[in-house]
Amino acid sequence: MSLEYGASSSEIREVTQLVVNGKSYDACVGESLLGFLFQNGISSTSVNLVTKEVRFAFCGMGMCSECEMIDENGSILRVCQTSIRRNMTLTSRGI
Amino acid sequence: MADELEPLGRSSEMKANNHVVIIGGGPGGLAAAKTLARKGVSVTIIDENPDLGGQYYRRRTKGTTELVGDYRVDGTHLISSVKKLGCTILTDSYVWGISNDKRSLLVENSLLGKSTRVNFDFLIVASGGHEIQYPFTNWQSTKVMTPGMLSRLVTVDAIEPNGRRAILVGSGPFLLAVTSHLIDSGVVVDGVFELTRPYRLTVFSMLAVFFPAKCAQFLHYRFKLFSNGVKLTQGSRLRSVQDSYDGITATFDKRSGGEQVVVESQLLGVGYGFKPNSEVLEILNVERGESTSFGHFYPRVDRYGRTSQQNVFAIGEVSGIEGFKSAMVGGVLSGQRILRDIKGVKGFASMYVTLVHYLRSIYEELFAKFLKKLYRIDLEDFPLLDPEVLLCRCEGVYASELDGVLSQCESDMAYVKAETRIGMGLCQGRMCGTALGIIVKKKYPKSISPGFSIRIPFRPVAIGSIIALESEENRDYIDG
């Protein structure tokens, strides 16, 4: 039951549209989502419901839940444990 | 996918079939799985990450591997050999509870939002650890993260350095390893700030005599820092971080003197060693080993990882923070022990393997003890928190909210939790629990080092999963 990265090796460099909080980016399918967000200076994965501060991934190992975002299906995902899929649309949790 | 999980559950009438469940697919869990599965034992590995490997052998995603190549190839080989041996592998799955008869785990698949029971005859807990934090002003900044996260960004995620700069703060040899990764990747390290004072000539001489191989590793790191102009400061404690236009300004207290040190950089990685992920062992009422200054739970284990509970083993970081090599040694030893229990495997080859790993285990433990003394953190090393410091990141609780509560709690962390919500958030006190324990201990020096008590569910779990399990015939899986 390993993760399906959504890309077979022939389509590896397939570029897809990744929408983060309404802004569109070109991203490679199967690439690390955490790496992509960091590289592109997107530092708001969630907004804390109490303090209303913007947060970014903190622990990088699926423990702190600060990198939780909501995808196009309304499911919560942890950015640090996710690869980029085709046509992903992400919103910061708590916005 | 849920259908695939069904056959795992062995009904209670069926005869024991010596099924081994391993929690954690890191170096320790993988070594144990390999040892057992190659002798035909049925093994299930549960891991919360998308792929096996744990933190040390964390896999690059498929896309990143195709773009920049593989990372830690020995891990790739180990994982593929375990997969080939036909182990059942549950990734993206975490254990959040245990049945009352202590014979099955409650496991949530985080992608499906569904839970299942996984029965075991033998349980190997190889759940690793996570980094210890101590709050400071503005540690919730998006530019502050754990050293582990900085490390995975430059190694696993293979980000471009783009002239980025970082500083590393905290304690332990892991800071040096991360610094080395950052330097290799092209990130400029503006300084390493160690809380304690371990780097002394006497220490290096002792290392050279007793642990020459480890000494070489230390000297390699030290030389790397030196040749890249990275300043290593000892005995400095972090007070606050301020966000600036494109980075951060970190302010340190000098431990001995009063003068402050101010450093500018872009990112800050902070961590004070590791805390074991001991929830499963605590729920199983495994006997505690020696107490530690932070009140972390370590099980009493023998050389094979056997705990006080029959057929429950603990290996790797969860049984003592000793690094990935020790975890792998522990994995082999626990595997050999289980083989002996269920198959009566003796034989020369098996005895030889056990002996070699037994000796290696003693060596690794001695070295870990040495390191523990070397990087020993006293409670006084951590300052009392200023009122404006955020203590619980998840629930947004500031240190000022401890006023009053602390004097009434009589060292009971559950009371503080109930009064303030500290530790009730999504991380379940994993980021702030040690810090609160230190604060409480400072207030009540005579108390036994406190920690949060573990209750099921000890990880966030979809409410639908609990309802689905509850509708099963066994309704008694949650205590009380």
Interface residues (C-beta under 8 A of the other chain):
Chain A: M1 S2 L3 Y5 A7 S9 I12 R13 C28 V29 G30 E31 S32 L34 G35 F38 Q39 S43 S44 N48 L49 V50 T51 E53 V54 R55 F56 A57 F58 C59 G60 M61 G62 M63 C64 S65 E66 E68 S75 R78 C80 Q81 T82 S83 I84
Chain B: M1 E4 E48 N49 P50 D51 Q55 R60 T61 K62 G63 T64 E66 L67 I89 L90 T91 D92 S93 N109 S110 L111 G113 H130 E131 Q140 T142 K143 V144 M145 T146 G148 M149 L150 R152 L153 V156 D157 A158 I159 E160 N162 L390 R393 C394 E395 G396 V397 G425 L426 C427 R430 M431 P460
